[in-house]
């Protein structure tokens, strides 16, 4: 009751002042807004007291605000005229409260419509079965750019902006783009080219410089590469266009890894090579086709150098764990069969001691 009495008293006082005191157009508008706010607060409190939810009470309060404000001014036409009278002129252009409110409403509606259209197009393109992941991403980005362009053009038309007044400004923006934003637009164009030629796609395993990992997504500015350590490297799109890039899954996801192994000179090489192939074949991620193989690379100072060649079909999971698995199996099999894994050794001949013995 205290809330009802308090708000009713505020509304009554504002109505009396509105009727008894001659105000300027701005004063009339402010007084009407005050009455509307008091009515909105009263309706909101009554709705909440009646058990309505917050959103429903807020909608009821907004409705009361509009009705009370318009009713106080005598209808919608006086309200619009009052907002139009509140403003100032600059040259031939008139800036009023009505113009500002109209602009805000138009911008808000266009923004909401653009977001809704972008989400709908994103969903429809994502469900297109005839496009792969890279093509879907490209079409989604082009559709998003198209929606923004259409929204901007509609906004310019609805707001009645004179584009001839923006000639100097557009020239300055062009210079800024040419000098300061050259890299940004270069990365944007490079990203679109990467999506069109499909040389790098989301999910590909690539090597750029010292970075090795799977492509997470291709953005407007950079490509996200997630390494096996969980680190996400953001590589500029332009760098992937100008530098050499290793794509381990460009045309085929099968990748061959090389594992060097040294065998002692006194060991049975045929048995050692058989055990190395067995160790590679038993590894979990090594493919059966193509089969693992062993190459004899050369005769080193301390060992006979071999190299195990094994194929994997999931390079995005890394190669270090496969190499570790195979080497552990090689160690176990060599230990069971008596195959020596040598370490560096040197024979030292001391000629001075031999000469002294001969002299005796």
NORNORZI-V611742 format. One record per residue. N is the residue number from 1. PHI is phi as a letter, one per 30 degrees, with the letter a starting at -180 (999 if undefined). BURIAL is # if it has 9 or more other C-alpha atoms within 8 Angstrom, else .. Layout:
# NORNORZI-V611742
n:N phi:PHI burial:BURIAL
n:N phi:PHI burial:BURIAL
This chain:
# NORNORZI-V611742
n:1 phi:999 burial:.
n:2 phi:d burial:.
n:3 phi:d burial:.
n:4 phi:d burial:#
n:5 phi:d burial:.
n:6 phi:d burial:.
n:7 phi:d burial:#
n:8 phi:d burial:#
n:9 phi:d burial:.
n:10 phi:d burial:#
n:11 phi:d burial:#
n:12 phi:d burial:.
n:13 phi:d burial:.
n:14 phi:d burial:#
n:15 phi:d burial:#
n:16 phi:d burial:.
n:17 phi:d burial:.
n:18 phi:d burial:#
n:19 phi:d burial:.
n:20 phi:c burial:.
n:21 phi:c burial:.
n:22 phi:d burial:.
n:23 phi:c burial:.
n:24 phi:d burial:.
n:25 phi:e burial:#
n:26 phi:d burial:#
n:27 phi:d burial:.
n:28 phi:e burial:#
n:29 phi:d burial:#
n:30 phi:d burial:.
n:31 phi:d burial:#
n:32 phi:d burial:#
n:33 phi:d burial:#
n:34 phi:d burial:#
n:35 phi:d burial:#
n:36 phi:d burial:#
n:37 phi:d burial:#
n:38 phi:d burial:#
n:39 phi:d burial:#
n:40 phi:d burial:#
n:41 phi:d burial:#
n:42 phi:d burial:#
n:43 phi:d burial:#
n:44 phi:d burial:#
n:45 phi:d burial:#
n:46 phi:d burial:#
n:47 phi:d burial:#
n:48 phi:d burial:#
n:49 phi:d burial:.
n:50 phi:d burial:.
n:51 phi:j burial:.
n:52 phi:d burial:#
n:53 phi:d burial:.
n:54 phi:d burial:.
n:55 phi:d burial:.
n:56 phi:d burial:.
n:57 phi:d burial:#
n:58 phi:d burial:#
n:59 phi:d burial:.
n:60 phi:d burial:#
n:61 phi:d burial:#
n:62 phi:d burial:#
n:63 phi:d burial:#
n:64 phi:d burial:#
n:65 phi:e burial:#
n:66 phi:d burial:#
n:67 phi:d burial:#
n:68 phi:d burial:#
n:69 phi:d burial:#
n:70 phi:d burial:#
n:71 phi:d burial:#
n:72 phi:d burial:#
n:73 phi:d burial:#
n:74 phi:j burial:#
n:75 phi:k burial:#
n:76 phi:d burial:#
n:77 phi:d burial:.
n:78 phi:d burial:#
n:79 phi:d burial:#
n:80 phi:d burial:#
n:81 phi:d burial:.
n:82 phi:d burial:#
n:83 phi:d burial:#
n:84 phi:d burial:#
n:85 phi:d burial:#
n:86 phi:d burial:#
n:87 phi:l burial:#
n:88 phi:a burial:.
n:89 phi:c burial:.
n:90 phi:b burial:.
n:91 phi:i burial:.
n:92 phi:c burial:.
n:93 phi:c burial:.
n:94 phi:c burial:#
n:95 phi:c burial:#
n:96 phi:b burial:#
n:97 phi:d burial:#
n:98 phi:d burial:#
n:99 phi:d burial:#
n:100 phi:d burial:#
n:101 phi:d burial:.
n:102 phi:d burial:.
n:103 phi:d burial:#
n:104 phi:d burial:.
n:105 phi:d burial:.
n:106 phi:d burial:#
n:107 phi:d burial:#
n:108 phi:d burial:.
n:109 phi:d burial:.
n:110 phi:d burial:#
n:111 phi:d burial:#
n:112 phi:d burial:.
n:113 phi:d burial:.
n:114 phi:d burial:#
n:115 phi:d burial:.
n:116 phi:d burial:.
n:117 phi:d burial:#
n:118 phi:d burial:#
n:119 phi:d burial:.
n:120 phi:d burial:.
n:121 phi:d burial:#
n:122 phi:d burial:#
n:123 phi:d burial:.
n:124 phi:d burial:.
n:125 phi:d burial:#
n:126 phi:d burial:.
n:127 phi:c burial:.
n:128 phi:d burial:.
n:129 phi:d burial:.
n:130 phi:d burial:.
n:131 phi:c burial:.
n:132 phi:d burial:.
n:133 phi:d burial:.
n:134 phi:d burial:#
n:135 phi:d burial:#
n:136 phi:d burial:#
n:137 phi:d burial:#
n:138 phi:d burial:#
n:139 phi:d burial:#
n:140 phi:d burial:#
n:141 phi:d burial:.
n:142 phi:d burial:.
n:143 phi:d burial:#
n:144 phi:d burial:#
n:145 phi:d burial:.
n:146 phi:d burial:.
n:147 phi:d burial:#
n:148 phi:d burial:#
n:149 phi:d burial:.
n:150 phi:d burial:.
n:151 phi:d burial:#
n:152 phi:d burial:.
n:153 phi:d burial:.
n:154 phi:d burial:.
n:155 phi:d burial:#
n:156 phi:d burial:#
n:157 phi:d burial:.
n:158 phi:d burial:.
n:159 phi:d burial:.
n:160 phi:i burial:.
n:161 phi:d burial:.
n:162 phi:c burial:.
n:163 phi:d burial:.
n:164 phi:d burial:.
n:165 phi:d burial:.
n:166 phi:c burial:.
n:167 phi:d burial:.
n:168 phi:d burial:.
n:169 phi:d burial:.
n:170 phi:d burial:.
n:171 phi:d burial:.
n:172 phi:d burial:.
n:173 phi:d burial:.
n:174 phi:d burial:.
n:175 phi:d burial:.
n:176 phi:d burial:#
n:177 phi:d burial:#
n:178 phi:d burial:.
n:179 phi:c burial:.
n:180 phi:d burial:.
n:181 phi:c burial:#
n:182 phi:d burial:#
n:183 phi:d burial:.
n:184 phi:d burial:.
n:185 phi:d burial:#
n:186 phi:d burial:#
n:187 phi:d burial:#
n:188 phi:d burial:#
n:189 phi:d burial:.
n:190 phi:d burial:#
n:191 phi:d burial:#
n:192 phi:d burial:#
n:193 phi:d burial:.
n:194 phi:d burial:#
n:195 phi:d burial:#
n:196 phi:d burial:#
n:197 phi:d burial:.
n:198 phi:h burial:#
n:199 phi:d burial:.
n:200 phi:b burial:#
n:201 phi:b burial:#
n:202 phi:e burial:#
n:203 phi:j burial:.
n:204 phi:d burial:#
n:205 phi:c burial:#
n:206 phi:b burial:#
n:207 phi:b burial:#
n:208 phi:b burial:#
n:209 phi:i burial:.
n:210 phi:c burial:.
n:211 phi:c burial:.
n:212 phi:b burial:#
n:213 phi:l burial:#
n:214 phi:c burial:#
n:215 phi:d burial:#
n:216 phi:d burial:#
n:217 phi:a burial:#
n:218 phi:c burial:#
n:219 phi:c burial:.
n:220 phi:d burial:.
n:221 phi:c burial:#
n:222 phi:b burial:#
n:223 phi:c burial:#
n:224 phi:d burial:#
n:225 phi:c burial:#
n:226 phi:c burial:#
n:227 phi:d burial:#
n:228 phi:d burial:.
n:229 phi:d burial:.
n:230 phi:i burial:.
n:231 phi:d burial:.
n:232 phi:c burial:.
n:233 phi:c burial:#
n:234 phi:c burial:.
n:235 phi:c burial:#
n:236 phi:e burial:#
n:237 phi:e burial:#
n:238 phi:d burial:#
n:239 phi:d burial:.
n:240 phi:d burial:#
n:241 phi:d burial:.
n:242 phi:c burial:.
n:243 phi:c burial:.
n:244 phi:d burial:.
n:245 phi:b burial:#
n:246 phi:c burial:.
n:247 phi:c burial:#
n:248 phi:d burial:#
n:249 phi:b burial:#
n:250 phi:d burial:#
n:251 phi:c burial:.
n:252 phi:a burial:.
n:253 phi:d burial:#
n:254 phi:d burial:#
n:255 phi:b burial:#
n:256 phi:c burial:.
n:257 phi:c burial:#
n:258 phi:c burial:.
n:259 phi:b burial:.
n:260 phi:d burial:.
n:261 phi:b burial:.
n:262 phi:c burial:#
n:263 phi:b burial:#
n:264 phi:d burial:#
n:265 phi:d burial:.
n:266 phi:d burial:.
n:267 phi:c burial:#
n:268 phi:d burial:.
n:269 phi:d burial:.
n:270 phi:d burial:.
n:271 phi:d burial:.
n:272 phi:d burial:#
n:273 phi:d burial:#
n:274 phi:d burial:.
n:275 phi:d burial:#
n:276 phi:d burial:#
n:277 phi:d burial:#
n:278 phi:d burial:.
n:279 phi:d burial:#
n:280 phi:d burial:#
n:281 phi:d burial:#
n:282 phi:d burial:.
n:283 phi:d burial:#
n:284 phi:d burial:.
n:285 phi:c burial:.
n:286 phi:d burial:#
n:287 phi:d burial:#
n:288 phi:d burial:.
n:289 phi:b burial:.
n:290 phi:d burial:.
n:291 phi:d burial:#
n:292 phi:d burial:#
n:293 phi:b burial:.
n:294 phi:b burial:#
n:295 phi:c burial:.
n:296 phi:c burial:.
n:297 phi:d burial:.
n:298 phi:l burial:.
n:299 phi:c burial:.
n:300 phi:d burial:.
n:301 phi:d burial:.
n:302 phi:b burial:#
n:303 phi:a burial:#
n:304 phi:c burial:#
n:305 phi:d burial:#
n:306 phi:b burial:#
n:307 phi:b burial:#
n:308 phi:d burial:#
n:309 phi:c burial:#
n:310 phi:b burial:#
n:311 phi:c burial:#
n:312 phi:b burial:#
n:313 phi:c burial:#
n:314 phi:b burial:#
n:315 phi:d burial:#
n:316 phi:d burial:#
n:317 phi:d burial:.
n:318 phi:j burial:#
n:319 phi:c burial:.
n:320 phi:d burial:.
n:321 phi:d burial:.
n:322 phi:d burial:#
n:323 phi:d burial:#
n:324 phi:d burial:.
n:325 phi:d burial:#
n:326 phi:d burial:#
n:327 phi:d burial:#
n:328 phi:d burial:.
n:329 phi:d burial:#
n:330 phi:d burial:#
n:331 phi:e burial:.
n:332 phi:d burial:.
n:333 phi:d burial:#
n:334 phi:d burial:#
n:335 phi:d burial:#
n:336 phi:d burial:.
n:337 phi:c burial:.
n:338 phi:i burial:.
n:339 phi:d burial:#
n:340 phi:d burial:#
n:341 phi:c burial:#
n:342 phi:d burial:#
n:343 phi:c burial:.
n:344 phi:e burial:.
n:345 phi:b burial:.
n:346 phi:b burial:.
n:347 phi:c burial:.
n:348 phi:c burial:.
n:349 phi:c burial:.
n:350 phi:c burial:.
n:351 phi:d burial:.
n:352 phi:d burial:.
n:353 phi:d burial:.
n:354 phi:d burial:.
n:355 phi:d burial:.
n:356 phi:d burial:.
n:357 phi:d burial:.
n:358 phi:d burial:.
n:359 phi:d burial:.
n:360 phi:d burial:.
